[in-house]
Structure formats: C-alpha cells, structure tokens
C-alpha cells in the first residue's frame, strides 16, 4: 500500500478497500487457505485505516473548534449519534401547538389519576387523610405586615 494521503487518508482508505475486495473475490475462486488468510489480513488493515482516518478527522475538527464549546458539543453529540432535530412539531399556529401540548398533558394526568384510583386498596378508601379534608374556614386574603424585629422575636 502506497503512502499517499489526501483529505484525511481517503485515498489510502479507498485503496485498502479496493485491495480487500480483490482478496475477497480471489478467495472463493481458488478456495486456498492462503487467500482466505490474505482476505482476513486485508479486512484488519481496512479496519485499522478506518479507525486512523476517523481519529484524524475528528482530531482536526476539535482543533478547528479551539475554545468554542458549542462547536465541541456539536461534535460530541454527532459522535454519540444525537441529532439536532426540532423536537416540537410544526403547526399552523402557536395556539394550535399550545392546545396540542395542553391536551397531551391533560391526558397524561388523567391516565395517572385513573391508574392511582385503580390501585387503591379498600382500607385506604375508608381512611381519609387529613390533607384531603376540605377547608371550610375563612380564606386568607391579606397577610399583616410584620417588621424584622417582630419576626425575629
């Protein structure tokens, strides 16, 4: 394999894949073990070249980013397979989108409440918790102002 390198090792990688395909076609024709071993060796070479090529490519990209964190996060997300897709669906109006959002969460709350109600035991239905008792006193509409001295004493 020649030592040419252009655009991050693309030519070297292309040549390695070409040699691997040649060995892959030769092996079934001859059915010789030496050609099978040659094919496996070419596969290993291409794997190493691919890893080296990716390493060089991403190293160059990281160097290009410098101290730009947004750029680095974009590269990391790309490496991990996260796509920069729009999460919200496209709607004709903001009001329609807000209503769809509201409907989704209302259904979710209803589902959770129904699930909780279906799992209640007969004992818990009979016992009313103090927090569930309806308040029947006077509502507090205004708090009296207190000074710092009154609060601390």
Backbone as CSV, one residue per row, in Angstrom:
resi,resn,N_x,N_y,N_z,CA_x,CA_y,CA_z,C_x,C_y,C_z
1,UNK,0.854,-1.173,0.000,0.000,0.000,0.000,0.897,1.232,0.000
2,UNK,0.635,2.145,-0.902,1.445,3.349,-1.003,1.143,4.309,0.132
3,UNK,2.064,5.229,0.397,1.921,6.175,1.488,1.237,7.475,1.092
4,UNK,0.382,7.442,0.047,-0.325,8.663,-0.335,-1.333,9.028,0.734
5,UNK,-1.526,10.340,0.892,-2.542,10.783,1.832,-3.145,12.072,1.309
6,UNK,-4.453,12.063,1.169,-5.159,13.231,0.686,-6.504,13.278,1.384
7,UNK,-6.928,14.427,1.863,-8.214,14.612,2.536,-8.406,13.621,3.677
8,UNK,-7.495,13.605,4.651,-7.653,12.770,5.841,-7.501,11.286,5.560
9,UNK,-6.677,10.900,4.623,-6.423,9.495,4.375,-7.464,8.808,3.517
10,UNK,-8.278,9.576,2.799,-9.347,8.988,1.998,-8.778,8.113,0.889
11,UNK,-7.695,8.569,0.210,-7.108,7.778,-0.873,-6.525,6.477,-0.345
12,UNK,-5.867,6.517,0.785,-5.296,5.306,1.376,-6.415,4.343,1.744
13,UNK,-7.475,4.863,2.318,-8.612,4.032,2.706,-9.281,3.427,1.472
14,UNK,-9.436,4.217,0.437,-10.047,3.715,-0.805,-9.208,2.579,-1.399
15,UNK,-7.900,2.775,-1.396,-7.008,1.745,-1.926,-7.066,0.476,-1.068
16,UNK,-7.141,0.643,0.250,-7.248,-0.507,1.144,-8.532,-1.285,0.918
17,UNK,-9.645,-0.564,0.737,-10.917,-1.239,0.456,-10.873,-1.960,-0.886
18,UNK,-10.210,-1.345,-1.865,-10.074,-1.970,-3.184,-9.294,-3.284,-3.066
19,UNK,-8.184,-3.256,-2.313,-7.382,-4.468,-2.118,-8.167,-5.540,-1.360
20,UNK,-8.969,-5.121,-0.409,-9.788,-6.075,0.337,-10.807,-6.739,-0.584
21,UNK,-11.446,-5.972,-1.445,-12.424,-6.538,-2.382,-11.762,-7.511,-3.374
22,UNK,-10.544,-7.158,-3.801,-9.812,-8.069,-4.693,-9.541,-9.396,-3.990
23,UNK,-9.099,-9.319,-2.741,-8.820,-10.548,-1.985,-10.106,-11.317,-1.720
24,UNK,-11.202,-10.592,-1.508,-12.490,-11.243,-1.248,-12.965,-12.005,-2.492
25,UNK,-12.738,-11.464,-3.661,-13.145,-12.144,-4.895,-12.216,-13.316,-5.242
26,UNK,-10.945,-13.181,-4.880,-9.968,-14.221,-5.206,-10.166,-15.476,-4.362
27,UNK,-10.492,-15.297,-3.110,-10.600,-16.430,-2.180,-11.623,-17.482,-2.631
28,UNK,-12.884,-17.119,-2.987,-13.821,-18.168,-3.417,-13.411,-18.858,-4.722
29,UNK,-12.682,-18.136,-5.572,-12.265,-18.739,-6.837,-11.259,-19.867,-6.615
30,UNK,-10.265,-19.624,-5.763,-9.196,-20.600,-5.568,-9.477,-21.559,-4.421
31,UNK,-10.256,-21.108,-3.434,-10.565,-21.894,-2.237,-9.298,-22.304,-1.486
32,UNK,-8.241,-21.511,-1.623,-6.994,-21.785,-0.918,-6.994,-21.069,0.432
33,UNK,-6.403,-21.717,1.423,-6.348,-21.138,2.768,-5.507,-19.858,2.781
34,UNK,-4.469,-19.812,1.981,-3.604,-18.624,1.943,-4.384,-17.402,1.471
35,UNK,-5.313,-17.602,0.528,-6.121,-16.477,0.047,-7.169,-16.073,1.089
36,UNK,-7.639,-17.033,1.866,-8.548,-16.707,2.965,-7.823,-15.881,4.025
37,UNK,-6.600,-16.282,4.351,-5.794,-15.530,5.321,-5.474,-14.137,4.785
38,UNK,-5.203,-14.034,3.497,-4.926,-12.742,2.867,-6.155,-11.833,2.975
39,UNK,-7.331,-12.399,2.723,-8.568,-11.621,2.843,-8.771,-11.120,4.273
40,UNK,-8.563,-11.999,5.268,-8.724,-11.584,6.668,-7.721,-10.491,7.036
41,UNK,-6.490,-10.614,6.519,-5.474,-9.595,6.790,-5.873,-8.255,6.173
42,UNK,-6.420,-8.283,4.958,-6.880,-7.039,4.310,-8.037,-6.417,5.095
43,UNK,-8.917,-7.248,5.642,-10.026,-6.730,6.462,-9.484,-6.014,7.705
44,UNK,-8.494,-6.615,8.342,-7.885,-5.978,9.531,-7.224,-4.657,9.158
45,UNK,-6.528,-4.645,8.025,-5.870,-3.418,7.575,-6.879,-2.297,7.340
46,UNK,-7.979,-2.633,6.669,-9.005,-1.618,6.385,-9.625,-1.128,7.683
47,UNK,-9.845,-2.010,8.636,-10.385,-1.596,9.931,-9.462,-0.613,10.627
48,UNK,-8.166,-0.921,10.623,-7.187,-0.019,11.242,-7.135,1.317,10.509
49,UNK,-7.176,1.264,9.172,-7.157,2.502,8.388,-8.397,3.351,8.665
50,UNK,-9.526,2.692,8.793,-10.771,3.413,9.063,-10.706,4.101,10.424
51,UNK,-10.222,3.404,11.422,-10.092,3.998,12.766,-9.114,5.165,12.733
52,UNK,-7.982,4.981,12.054,-6.991,6.048,11.962,-7.564,7.262,11.232
53,UNK,-8.316,7.006,10.162,-8.913,8.086,9.383,-9.928,8.867,10.219
54,UNK,-10.791,8.143,10.961,-11.765,8.818,11.826,-11.079,9.617,12.913
55,UNK,-10.031,9.037,13.510,-9.303,9.731,14.567,-8.705,11.030,14.045
56,UNK,-8.104,10.964,12.873,-7.503,12.160,12.273,-8.571,13.202,11.958
57,UNK,-9.677,12.753,11.393,-10.749,13.667,11.019,-11.287,14.408,12.243
58,UNK,-11.634,13.659,13.301,-12.211,14.303,14.486,-11.178,15.111,15.260
59,UNK,-9.923,14.686,15.248,-8.878,15.490,15.888,-8.752,16.841,15.199
60,UNK,-8.777,16.823,13.869,-8.710,18.080,13.119,-9.923,18.963,13.409
61,UNK,-11.102,18.348,13.480,-12.322,19.111,13.787,-12.226,19.757,15.166
62,UNK,-11.718,19.030,16.149,-11.597,19.558,17.514,-10.593,20.697,17.551
63,UNK,-9.493,20.553,16.819,-8.501,21.629,16.771,-9.106,22.868,16.117
64,UNK,-9.911,22.681,15.076,-10.561,23.808,14.407,-11.506,24.552,15.355
65,UNK,-12.135,23.823,16.272,-13.064,24.461,17.213,-12.347,25.379,18.195
66,UNK,-11.112,25.045,18.524,-10.390,25.854,19.503,-11.076,25.783,20.852
67,UNK,-11.441,26.946,21.393,-12.103,27.008,22.699,-13.616,27.143,22.570
68,UNK,-14.159,26.977,21.384,-15.599,27.109,21.179,-16.354,25.905,21.712
69,UNK,-17.024,26.082,22.846,-17.722,24.962,23.476,-18.911,24.490,22.649
70,UNK,-19.611,25.405,22.000,-20.749,24.988,21.173,-20.299,24.032,20.085
71,UNK,-19.197,24.355,19.450,-18.655,23.518,18.383,-18.253,22.149,18.941
72,UNK,-17.609,22.131,20.105,-17.193,20.870,20.715,-18.394,20.010,21.089
73,UNK,-19.439,20.632,21.640,-20.639,19.874,21.997,-21.322,19.319,20.752
74,UNK,-21.316,20.089,19.667,-21.900,19.621,18.419,-21.165,18.377,17.916
75,UNK,-19.822,18.409,17.998,-19.023,17.252,17.574,-19.300,16.051,18.483
76,UNK,-19.351,16.291,19.807,-19.610,15.192,20.745,-20.992,14.591,20.510
77,UNK,-21.987,15.434,20.305,-23.339,14.923,20.032,-23.378,14.122,18.740
78,UNK,-22.654,14.591,17.750,-22.586,13.870,16.479,-21.938,12.501,16.675
79,UNK,-20.861,12.444,17.465,-20.186,11.171,17.726,-21.092,10.196,18.473
80,UNK,-21.925,10.719,19.368,-22.806,9.858,20.160,-24.114,9.547,19.444
81,UNK,-24.298,10.117,18.264,-25.480,9.793,17.480,-26.683,10.665,17.767
82,UNK,-26.513,11.726,18.542,-27.635,12.624,18.802,-27.800,13.571,17.623
83,UNK,-28.993,13.643,17.140,-29.272,14.515,16.006,-29.820,15.841,16.516
84,UNK,-29.499,16.893,15.836,-30.005,18.214,16.188,-31.357,18.449,15.555
85,UNK,-32.326,17.621,15.909,-33.641,17.722,15.302,-34.535,18.652,16.096
86,UNK,-35.514,19.221,15.420,-36.519,20.042,16.080,-37.473,19.108,16.805
87,UNK,-37.640,19.342,18.088,-38.462,18.447,18.896,-39.940,18.775,18.740
88,UNK,-40.287,20.049,18.696,-41.687,20.438,18.564,-42.158,20.199,17.141
89,UNK,-43.380,19.763,17.019,-43.920,19.540,15.687,-44.270,20.875,15.040
90,UNK,-44.311,20.868,13.741,-44.637,22.086,13.006,-46.155,22.227,12.973
91,UNK,-46.638,23.363,13.421,-48.084,23.620,13.456,-48.390,24.882,12.683
92,UNK,-49.664,25.002,12.333,-50.080,26.171,11.580,-50.081,27.428,12.444
93,UNK,-50.323,27.256,13.752,-50.325,28.429,14.624,-49.796,28.055,16.004
94,UNK,-49.350,29.061,16.734,-48.863,28.845,18.093,-49.984,28.370,19.008
95,UNK,-51.187,28.872,18.766,-52.333,28.489,19.593,-52.646,26.999,19.422
96,UNK,-52.582,26.519,18.197,-52.832,25.098,17.930,-51.783,24.225,18.629
97,UNK,-50.515,24.647,18.569,-49.441,23.911,19.234,-49.645,23.896,20.740
98,UNK,-50.017,25.043,21.311,-50.266,25.122,22.753,-51.430,24.226,23.157
99,UNK,-52.477,24.184,22.347,-53.623,23.315,22.642,-53.238,21.834,22.566
100,UNK,-52.411,21.478,21.591,-51.954,20.079,21.496,-51.115,19.706,22.705
101,UNK,-50.259,20.620,23.137,-49.442,20.415,24.335,-50.342,20.201,25.544
102,UNK,-51.309,21.084,25.698,-52.243,21.019,26.824,-53.017,19.702,26.810
103,UNK,-53.521,19.306,25.653,-54.275,18.049,25.543,-53.414,16.855,25.935
104,UNK,-52.156,16.867,25.497,-51.245,15.768,25.829,-51.086,15.631,27.339
105,UNK,-50.816,16.750,28.019,-50.586,16.674,29.459,-51.873,16.402,30.234
106,UNK,-52.992,16.882,29.736,-54.263,16.563,30.400,-54.548,15.064,30.309
107,UNK,-54.294,14.465,29.135,-54.468,13.017,29.004,-53.516,12.265,29.923
108,UNK,-52.293,12.760,30.025,-51.295,12.111,30.880,-51.725,12.159,32.344
109,UNK,-52.214,13.311,32.796,-52.675,13.455,34.181,-53.875,12.552,34.433
110,UNK,-54.800,12.504,33.505,-55.978,11.637,33.652,-55.561,10.173,33.741
111,UNK,-54.614,9.770,32.911,-54.128,8.392,32.939,-53.493,8.067,34.282
112,UNK,-52.692,8.983,34.801,-52.040,8.758,36.095,-53.075,8.671,37.203
113,UNK,-54.056,9.572,37.199,-55.107,9.542,38.229,-55.902,8.237,38.163
114,UNK,-56.260,7.819,36.956,-57.011,6.573,36.808,-56.199,5.386,37.310
115,UNK,-54.903,5.407,37.022,-54.032,4.326,37.468,-53.936,4.292,38.996
116,UNK,-53.829,5.463,39.611,-53.772,5.534,41.076,-55.081,5.041,41.671
117,UNK,-56.200,5.477,41.105,-57.506,5.055,41.621,-57.723,3.555,41.475
118,UNK,-57.202,2.965,40.415,-57.401,1.523,40.213,-56.539,0.693,41.155
119,UNK,-55.486,1.279,41.728,-54.607,0.539,42.631,-54.912,0.782,44.103
120,UNK,-55.956,1.540,44.396,-56.291,1.802,45.799,-56.811,0.532,46.454
121,UNK,-56.406,0.330,47.690,-56.924,-0.815,48.446,-58.181,-0.386,49.197
122,UNK,-59.048,-1.327,49.589,-60.287,-0.964,50.294,-60.019,-0.229,51.607
123,UNK,-58.917,-0.510,52.270,-58.604,0.151,53.535,-58.297,1.624,53.304
124,UNK,-57.545,1.933,52.247,-57.169,3.321,52.005,-58.376,4.150,51.572
125,UNK,-59.397,3.543,50.974,-60.604,4.280,50.607,-61.373,4.716,51.852
126,UNK,-61.362,3.898,52.889,-62.122,4.202,54.096,-61.434,5.272,54.937
127,UNK,-60.128,5.311,54.910,-59.377,6.255,55.732,-59.160,7.534,54.929
128,UNK,-59.652,8.646,55.470,-59.468,9.931,54.811,-58.242,10.594,55.415
129,UNK,-57.331,10.961,54.570,-56.125,11.623,55.072,-56.458,13.071,55.406
130,UNK,-55.735,13.613,56.352,-56.027,14.973,56.799,-55.832,15.996,55.684
131,UNK,-54.953,15.732,54.751,-54.723,16.672,53.659,-55.886,16.677,52.669
132,UNK,-56.709,15.627,52.685,-57.835,15.533,51.757,-59.109,16.172,52.303
133,UNK,-59.092,16.606,53.557,-60.280,17.223,54.145,-60.450,18.613,53.555
134,UNK,-61.663,18.935,53.139,-61.936,20.220,52.514,-61.879,21.326,53.565
135,UNK,-61.185,22.411,53.227,-61.070,23.558,54.120,-62.378,24.327,54.119
136,UNK,-62.925,24.578,55.311,-64.201,25.276,55.416,-64.094,26.569,56.205
137,UNK,-62.886,27.049,56.464,-62.704,28.284,57.238,-62.722,29.507,56.345
138,UNK,-62.328,30.627,56.933,-62.247,31.883,56.184,-60.965,31.898,55.364
139,UNK,-61.062,32.246,54.088,-59.840,32.303,53.283,-58.954,33.473,53.711
140,UNK,-57.675,33.260,53.644,-56.700,34.288,53.993,-56.473,35.148,52.751
141,UNK,-56.917,36.389,52.820,-56.793,37.261,51.654,-55.640,38.233,51.782
142,UNK,-55.215,38.512,53.002,-54.176,39.511,53.178,-53.346,39.158,54.398
143,UNK,-52.029,39.236,54.274,-51.143,38.993,55.406,-50.829,40.316,56.093
144,UNK,-50.892,40.350,57.431,-50.494,41.580,58.117,-48.983,41.773,57.987
145,UNK,-48.569,43.013,57.785,-47.150,43.305,57.649,-46.462,43.201,58.999
146,UNK,-45.315,42.586,59.020,-44.517,42.456,60.236,-43.152,43.070,59.967
147,UNK,-42.611,43.684,60.979,-41.263,44.223,60.835,-40.266,43.130,61.134
148,UNK,-39.036,43.382,60.816,-37.969,42.404,61.055,-37.864,42.113,62.547
149,UNK,-38.069,43.114,63.366,-37.951,42.951,64.824,-39.025,41.988,65.338
150,UNK,-40.223,42.088,64.839,-41.332,41.241,65.294,-41.098,39.810,64.835
151,UNK,-40.591,39.644,63.630,-40.394,38.304,63.093,-39.297,37.582,63.874
152,UNK,-38.221,38.277,64.221,-37.111,37.640,64.890,-37.378,37.347,66.371
153,UNK,-38.313,38.016,66.981,-38.541,37.805,68.409,-39.455,36.662,68.704
